[in-house]
Amino acid sequence: MIKTVGTHIKVRDFSKSLRFYETLGFQKVFEYGPDKAVKEAYNGTVFAVGDSKLEIADGHRAVKQEVFGKNMMDSKVSLMINVDSIQDVITRAASIGVKPAVDVRHFYWNTLEVVFKDPDGVVLVFIEPYTKESAEILKADETFGSPPQNYPLSPRTPSDPNHNDVYPSSLCRPRQGFHRFLCSVFLKETKEGVNQNRNKDHPRINPAPQKQRDHPSNQQHIN
């Protein structure tokens, strides 16, 4: 049974990458290297990300050293990172002169998302539950704020008694297995955020999804 997912990033400039991740708010829980208590021939740091881990290192005994000199060339792989405040991430990044690769966007599955690239070009998508107030403060791009015209689910309207729901509850119903699990996990993570205005006793409310994992937010078009 899968318990957690970890990410290992093979970095070119360890000091630069360490500064980047620490400044953006990643919490260091372990480190190793030639001058550390845990001795190793190369440098590495592990950050806690919820129940998972993100590790950066400039060497690995089972990986050819030339791999560490390569740069990510596109957005084929991206890390999806749920946060309480995108503004906090942007402010932290600005303190070291780092600007978003893609500015804040509002997506119609009720998220605000901003994209950064780390020093090796790894794409990091920071995701905050959508609120109108945050969208206005962040001046979010509304290009993707409404479903496509031919989208199978009708847009919400104030006349809908369940319009405060995060996203049409039927979105996850046709989904089975892991997709449905992802929807329920994301809902649990954000129930104090996006769902703050939701009537939790409303009979139509399901473990409803606003999850973006099968949506085009995973393709940020920043190649």
N, C-alpha and C positions, 0 to 999 in steps of 0.2 A: 504494500500500500504506500502510495506517495504521501509524504508528510509535508515537506517544504521544497522550495526551489531556490537554489543558490546561483549567483552569477559571479564569474571570475573574469576580470578584465586584465588583459596583458598589456601593460602600459610602457610607453617609450621613456617618459620622463617621470619617474616616481614622485619626486618632490612636487612637481607641478600638479600632478593628478591628485596627490594627497591634499594639497591646499584647496583644490577645486572642490572635492567632495566634502571635506570638513567645513568649508565656508558655506556650502549650500545646505548644511544642516545634518549630514549623515553622521551618525554616532559611532565612534570607534570603540570596538570591544576587544580587539586583539591585534597584536603586531609582532613582527619577527624581522630579523635581519642581522647583519654582521655586528652591529653595535647595540643590539637589543638583548633583553633577558633571554628570549627564545632565539637561539643562534640559527642562522641560515645563511647560505652564501649570497642570497639576494634579498631584496626588501619586499615586505608585504604588509598590508593592513586589511583587517576585516571590519566591516561596518554592519551594525544591526539594522535591518529594514523590516519592521514588524517581526514576524516569526521566521523570516528568511534572512539570508546574509548576502552581502555584496563584498567581494574581495578584489583588491587591486594588488598587482605585484609586477616587478620588473624582471622576474625570472621564474623558472619552474623546472624541476628535475626531469620531467617527462615531455617538455616542450622545447623545440628547437629555438635557439636564441634569436634567430632572424625574425621569428614571428612577432617579437616584441617591438620591432622597429616599424611594423606595418601600421597603416592608418585605416580606419573604417572609411570606405569610399561612398557609401550610400546609406539609405534608411531601411535596408533589408531587415535588420533586426533593431528593435527599439525596446527600451525599458519603460514600463508603465508604472508610475509612482504616484500613489494617492497621498495627497497632503491636505492639511486644514486651510492653508493660505498660499495661493500662488503669489500674492504680492510679497510675502515674506521671502519666497525663493528668489523672485526678481530682485528684491533689495539686496539680498545676500550676494547674489551673482554680480550685481553692479559694483559692489564694494571691491571686487578684484578685477573690474573692467570687462566682465563677461556679459554680453547681450544675448537675448533670445535668438535662436535660429529661426523660429516661427513665433510671431507675437500671439498674444492670447486670443483664442477663438472660443465661441460658444457653439457647442454641438447640440443638435436637437434631441439627443438622448440625455439631455440635462447634465452636461458637464462643461466646465471651463478648462481649457487645456493650453499649456504653453510648452514649447520645445526648446531644449538646450542641447548643445553638443559638448561632450567633455574634451579634454585636450587631445584625445586620440580619435575624435570624431564619432564616438558612441552617442547615439541618439537617446536622450532622456525626455520622456513626456510626463510632465507634472500635471496632475489632474485634481481639480477641486470641484465639489458638488456645486451645481449652478444655483445662484441666486441673482435676481435682477440687480440688487444693490451692488454685489461684487462685479457683475458684468459691466455696470456703468462706471464704477471706480477704475476698473482695469481697462476700460475702453475696448471691450472685447469685439472682435470682428464677428459680425452676425451673418456672414455668407452662408454658413452651415447651420444657422439657428432654427431653420424650419425644415420639416421633412420634404423630400423631393415631391414634385407634383403628383406623380403616379405611385407614391408610396402606399402600400396596402392598408396602412392604419391611418385613420383620419386624424388630423391635428386636433389638439385640445381646444376647447372653447369654454369661456366662463359659464355657459349654460349647462355644461356637463357637470352633474353633481359630484363627479369624482375628479374634477379638473386639477385639484391640488396634488393628485397622485404624481409620483415622480415621472412615470412614463407609462404608456398604455400597458395595463397588466397582461394583455394578451400576447405581448411580445415574447415572453418566455414559454407560453403554453405549448407552441409547436416544437419547442426545443427539448431535447432529451439529454439525459446523462450529464456529461461534463459542462455543456453550455448552460444548462439550467443551474448546475451547481455554481458556476461563476456568477450568474445573475444573483443568486441568493447571497453569496459571499459579499459581493459589492454592495448590495442593499444593506446588509448588516453593518458594513464599515461606515456607511454614510447616513444611517438613519437619523443621526443627530444633526446632520447637515442639511442636505437637500430636503429631507422629510420633516423639517421642523414645523412646516405649516400644514402638514398632513393630518387629517382626522384619523387617528390610529384605530378608532373603533368603527370606522366605516365598513359596512359588510362587503364592499366590493374590493377591498384592499387585499392583495395577495403579496407573497414575497416578490415584490414587483421589481422589475429590472430597470435600471437606466444604464445597464452596462454597455460598454463600448467595444468589447473585445472582438466582436465580429463586424464592427463598423469601420468606415474609412478613416477613423481617427488614428488607426494603426498605420495608415499610409499618409504621412504628413506632407508628402510631396516636397521634400527638401533635398532631393538628390543633388 
